[in-house]
């Protein structure tokens, strides 16, 4: 009975390969299956950091529109309502306006016209159209446009980071799930072994120490399964947070990963990275931004020339003053002497340009180092995957031979069980190697600037 029972267990393990625990079966029937493509799509759509990056781009769009309005005429209106503290007196000496024959001097005596202490109102309106300032305004528009392009590259980098984080989190869940499935297989085996060994202890054909050894192994496997279940729950919460949804959302992951080869050559990967990495593009744009900043500062040497239309109205003043008057003309404002202030400011801008160029060279080197490192890791995991695949095929063949030998009574059942344990470990190692390969591939794709 002992041999037949264990033979049935071995056959079931061979057919099922990995048996999920009951709790996992219940969970899979009630939770959605989330594929990697769906997870990435949700991450790009609902991830809060990615949303903030897009909002930053929109902010620059508004800033550009705001700067463009500076090219249009400006309308200003000022009103001053006040109370005169002292009277406003106008004194005219005798004959100040001349001496007319037959009439006499005008005025014929010293005359004072006063505005009593009362509330007054001064209204002033102005329409001003910038002329020479248009050059500087256009430079500011270009600078804001460059800022938006930088924000777009930062948004790309953020989205690439989100994709990499989603992939890492997804693969970590698959890795934990694979380990949990391997433990589930061991649990099924140990439970059956514990039951049969207990019966043989009662029948006094097995030692109690053997039964205790089995129970100990079963307890350790249950403890490991418990720890892995907790780890899996935490990893799913972290992935839900990355996807911007409720962390308690239930889901299962799809384990349908297929092997893939390393197709990109290192030289090509370096060239692609230098062309499309957002960090490189951002560094290039910052050089352009620094050069525009210098041109804007240099343009401040040009006088501000505006076409101006002014209107002034005086209310509640003495009738001797005009009630209102209007004028049109050209207004010029120019800071003639600045004690070499602009010279030092331009020197500062030159230093900023040099810093931006140094940052570009540094970014290029760091990107190339990352690409080289990720490429080596991808090759390493690819070789490891091949080794794990060969080991899996070897142990599968060893199990077939062991079962045949057991059926011919040329081997003990414990030998077949040992081979089965090795096959289960080989299956787990293959899954781990496959996940490590896809993780390395995801990191490599991020290193060369892939937007997927």
MILOVEX-338379 format. One line per 8 residues: number of its first residue (from 1); for each residue x, y, z of C-alpha. Coordinates in steps of 0.25 Angstrom, whole numbers. Layout:
BEGIN
NUM> X:Y:Z; ...
This chain:
BEGIN
1> 0:0:0; 11:9:3; 18:8:-10; 5:9:-18; 1:21:-11; 14:28:-14; 14:24:-28; 0:31:-30
9> 6:43:-24; 18:43:-33; 9:41:-45; 0:53:-41; 12:62:-39; 17:58:-53; 4:61:-59; 1:74:-52
17> 15:78:-50; 12:89:-41; -1:88:-32; -6:101:-26; -11:102:-12; -26:102:-10; -26:116:-5; -19:121:-18
25> -30:113:-27; -41:120:-20; -34:134:-22; -32:131:-36; -46:128:-39; -51:141:-32; -40:151:-36; -37:157:-50
33> -25:153:-58; -16:165:-60; -6:163:-72; 7:171:-73; 1:179:-85; -11:183:-77; -3:187:-65; 6:196:-73
41> -6:202:-80; -12:205:-66; 1:210:-61; 3:220:-72; -12:225:-71; -14:225:-56; 0:226:-49; 0:239:-41
49> 15:243:-44; 12:241:-59; 0:250:-58; 8:260:-51; 18:260:-62; 8:262:-72; 2:274:-64; 16:280:-64
57> 16:280:-79; 2:287:-79; 7:297:-69; 17:301:-80; 7:302:-90; -1:312:-82; 12:320:-80; 15:321:-95
65> 1:326:-97; 3:336:-86; 16:341:-91; 10:343:-105; 0:353:-99; 12:362:-96; 13:365:-111; -1:371:-111
73> -5:386:-106; -6:388:-91; -18:395:-86; -16:402:-72; -26:411:-64; -23:418:-51; -32:426:-42; -28:435:-30
81> -39:440:-21; -33:449:-10; -36:460:-1; -28:473:-2; -21:476:11; -18:490:7; -24:499:-3; -19:499:-17
89> -16:514:-21; -13:520:-34; -7:534:-33; -7:544:-45; 0:557:-45; -6:570:-50; -4:570:-66; 2:556:-67
97> -7:554:-79; -3:567:-85; -8:582:-86; -19:584:-96; -21:599:-101; -34:604:-96; -36:592:-87; -24:593:-78
105> -15:582:-72; -21:568:-71; -23:565:-60; -24:579:-55; -19:575:-41; -12:563:-34; -22:552:-34; -22:538:-27
113> -31:527:-31; -33:516:-21; -38:502:-20; -44:499:-7; -41:487:2; -50:477:-4; -50:463:-10; -44:462:-24
121> -43:451:-34; -32:449:-44; -34:438:-56; -23:434:-64; -24:424:-76; -12:418:-85; -11:409:-97; 3:405:-100
129> 8:396:-111; 22:390:-109; 31:392:-121; 46:389:-118; 42:380:-107; 36:370:-117; 50:364:-120; 52:361:-105
137> 38:356:-104; 40:346:-115; 52:341:-109; 44:339:-96; 34:331:-104; 45:322:-110; 51:320:-96; 37:316:-91
145> 35:306:-103; 49:300:-100; 44:299:-85; 32:291:-90; 41:282:-99; 49:279:-86; 37:276:-78; 32:267:-89
153> 45:259:-88; 44:259:-73; 30:253:-75; 36:242:-85; 46:239:-74; 36:238:-64; 27:229:-72; 39:220:-76
161> 42:219:-61; 27:215:-58; 28:205:-69; 41:199:-63; 35:199:-49; 22:192:-53; 30:182:-60; 39:180:-48
169> 27:179:-39; 20:169:-48; 32:160:-50; 34:160:-35; 20:155:-33; 22:144:-43; 35:140:-36; 28:139:-23
177> 16:132:-29; 26:122:-35; 32:120:-22; 19:118:-15; 15:108:-26; 27:100:-23; 24:100:-8; 10:96:-11
185> 16:83:-18; 24:80:-6; 13:82:3; 4:72:-5; 16:62:-4; 19:64:11; 4:63:14; 3:50:7
193> 16:45:13; 11:49:27; -2:42:26; 5:29:21; 16:29:31; 6:31:42; -1:19:38; 12:11:37
201> 16:16:51; 3:11:57; 6:-3:50; 20:-2:56; 27:-3:42; 33:11:43; 40:18:54; 33:30:61
209> 46:38:58; 43:37:43; 29:42:45; 34:54:53; 44:57:42; 33:57:32; 24:66:41; 36:75:43
217> 38:77:28; 23:79:26; 23:90:37; 35:97:30; 28:96:17; 15:102:23; 23:113:29; 31:117:16
225> 17:117:9; 12:126:19; 23:136:18; 22:135:3; 7:138:3; 10:150:12; 21:155:2; 11:153:-10
233> 0:161:-3; 10:173:-1; 15:172:-15; 1:173:-21; -2:185:-12; 11:192:-17; 7:189:-32; -7:194:-29
241> -1:207:-24; 8:208:-36; -5:206:-45; -12:217:-38; -23:209:-32; -28:204:-19; -17:196:-13; -27:185:-8
249> -32:182:-23; -31:167:-24; -24:161:-37; -16:150:-42; -4:151:-51; -2:144:-64; 10:134:-65; 10:133:-80
257> 24:138:-82; 32:132:-94; 47:132:-96; 53:142:-105; 67:144:-110; 76:156:-109; 75:162:-123; 81:176:-122
265> 96:178:-123; 103:186:-113; 108:197:-123; 94:199:-128; 89:199:-114; 98:211:-111; 95:218:-123; 80:217:-121
273> 81:221:-106; 89:234:-110; 78:237:-120; 65:235:-112; 69:235:-97; 61:246:-91; 72:250:-82; 81:253:-94
281> 70:261:-101; 68:269:-88; 82:272:-86; 83:277:-101; 70:285:-99; 76:291:-86; 88:296:-94; 78:303:-104
289> 71:309:-92; 84:315:-86; 87:321:-99; 74:327:-100; 75:332:-86; 88:339:-90; 81:346:-102; 70:351:-94
297> 79:357:-84; 87:363:-95; 75:369:-102; 73:377:-89; 83:387:-95; 72:391:-105; 64:403:-101; 49:400:-98
305> 42:408:-109; 26:408:-108; 15:415:-116; 7:421:-105; -7:428:-104; -10:435:-91; -23:441:-86; -24:450:-73
313> -37:455:-66; -37:464:-54; -50:465:-46; -55:475:-35; -43:484:-38; -43:499:-41; -49:502:-54; -36:509:-58
321> -30:495:-60; -34:487:-72; -44:476:-70; -37:466:-78; -26:464:-89; -21:453:-98; -7:451:-105; -1:441:-114
329> 14:439:-116; 26:430:-114; 31:426:-100; 46:422:-98; 52:416:-86; 67:413:-86; 76:410:-74; 89:417:-80
337> 99:414:-70; 98:401:-61; 112:401:-55; 116:388:-63; 104:381:-57; 100:375:-70; 114:371:-73; 115:362:-61
345> 101:356:-63; 105:352:-77; 118:346:-72; 109:338:-62; 101:333:-74; 113:329:-81; 117:320:-69; 103:314:-69
353> 104:310:-84; 118:304:-81; 111:296:-69; 100:291:-78; 110:286:-88; 118:279:-77; 105:273:-73; 102:268:-87
361> 115:261:-87; 113:255:-74; 99:250:-77; 104:243:-90; 115:236:-82; 106:231:-71; 96:226:-82; 106:218:-89
369> 111:212:-76; 97:208:-72; 94:202:-86; 107:194:-85; 104:189:-71; 89:186:-75; 94:179:-88; 104:170:-80
377> 93:167:-70; 84:163:-81; 94:154:-87; 97:148:-73; 82:145:-71; 81:139:-85; 92:129:-82; 86:126:-68
385> 73:123:-75; 79:114:-85; 85:106:-73; 72:105:-65; 65:100:-78; 75:89:-80; 75:85:-65; 60:85:-66
393> 60:76:-78; 71:67:-71; 63:65:-58; 50:62:-66; 57:51:-74; 63:46:-61; 49:45:-55; 44:37:-67
401> 56:27:-65; 54:26:-50; 39:23:-52; 42:12:-62; 52:6:-53; 43:6:-41; 32:0:-50; 43:-11:-53
409> 46:-12:-38; 60:-8:-42; 60:5:-33; 53:9:-19; 42:18:-19; 50:28:-10; 59:29:-22; 48:33:-31
417> 43:43:-21; 57:49:-20; 57:51:-35; 43:57:-34; 48:67:-24; 60:71:-33; 50:73:-44; 42:82:-36
425> 54:90:-32; 58:91:-47; 45:95:-51; 45:106:-40; 59:110:-44; 55:111:-59; 43:120:-55; 53:129:-47
433> 63:130:-58; 52:133:-68; 47:144:-60; 61:149:-57; 63:150:-72; 50:158:-75; 54:167:-64; 68:169:-70
441> 61:171:-83; 52:182:-77; 64:189:-71; 71:188:-84; 60:194:-92; 59:206:-82; 74:208:-83; 73:210:-98
449> 60:219:-97; 49:210:-101; 35:216:-99; 28:203:-96
